[in-house]
């Protein structure tokens, strides 16, 4: 699966999110993603990750073998980058 396709899946499930997806091994089945979304405000890290996994759905067990996540609300992202 292409990193852009993974990004589109996440974008469909979490509209308005800022997303960066990288193929970490070059095999198109191991990815790293940074997802920043207003919808993450007030959610725990586990809940944020669950939202992303829900967005990729069945692709997670088929085309995607590994997905490393870093998720942030805009406020968390701003604090992370100070």
N, C-alpha and C positions, 0 to 999 in steps of 0.2 A: 504494500500500500504506500502511496506517495504521501510525504508529510503534508502537502497541501490538502489532500483528501481528508486526513485526520483533522486538520484545522477546520475544514468545512463542516465535518461532523460535529465538532465542539461548538462551532459558531451557530449551527442550526439548533442545538440543544440549549445553548446559553447565548441568546441574542444580545448583541451589543458588547460582547466581551472582546478584550484585546488579547490576542493569542499568538504565541510563537511556538512552532513545532519543529524539532530537529530530529532527523534520522541519526541515531547515535552510533549505529554499527555499519551503515551502508547496505543492510540487508532488507530494508523496507518492512521490518516487523518489530523493531525496537526503537522507541521514540522517547524524547524528553519534551515536555510541554510546560510553558509558563502561561497561565490563564489569569487575567485580571478582569474582575467583573463587579459591578454594583450589586448584583444579586448575592454576592458572597458576604456582604455586610451583615454582621451579627451571627454568621454561621461558624461553627467550629471547623478546624482543618479537615476532620473526617467528613463532615457534611459537605464541604467544598469539593473534596475529592470524589465523594459519592455522586455529586452533580455532574462532574466531568465523566466519570465512568458510565453514568446513565446516558449521557449524550453520545458516547461512542457505541453503546449498546452491545449487540452480538459481535461486532467487529473485534471487541476486546479478546474474545476467546478463539477467533478465527484468524483474521489477517494481522491483528496486533498481538504480539506475544509479550511485550513489555512496554509499559508506559510510566515513565518517571514524571511525577507532577510537582509543580510549584504553583500554588494558587494564592491569590491575594485579592482583597477588596482594594479599591483605589487608595484608601487611607493607609492600609497595610503596605501597599506598594510604595507609597510616598515615604513612609517611615523606613522601609527596607532600604531605600536608595538615598538616605541622608547620611 
